[in-house]
Amino acid sequence: MSNRSTMSEQLKVEIAKDLGFYDVVEREGWGGIKSRDAGNMVKRAIELAESSLKSDNRS
């Protein structure tokens, strides 16, 4: 079993700030966020990855 994170810590922080729940992360850690927030975070990361792939394909 790998201990490697799929998302970098920096990306997670950036997304949490964008989605408005980074204050919870600061107070309680990543385990303190709601399931809905975690899901929104994954959704946003997928959107960013898809956007990046699209722009790479245009080059």
C-alpha positions, 0 to 999 in steps of 0.5 A: 500500500502506497503512502503517496498522496494523489494531490500535492499539499499545495494544491489541496490548500489552494483548492480549500482556500478557493472553496472557502473551507481552509479555515476548518483545515487550519483548525482541525486538519484535513480530517475536520472537513465535511464529506461534501467539501472533500467531494467538491475538492476532488471535483475541482481538482478533476476540473483543473486537470481536464482544463490543463489537458485541454490546453496542452492538446491545443499546443 
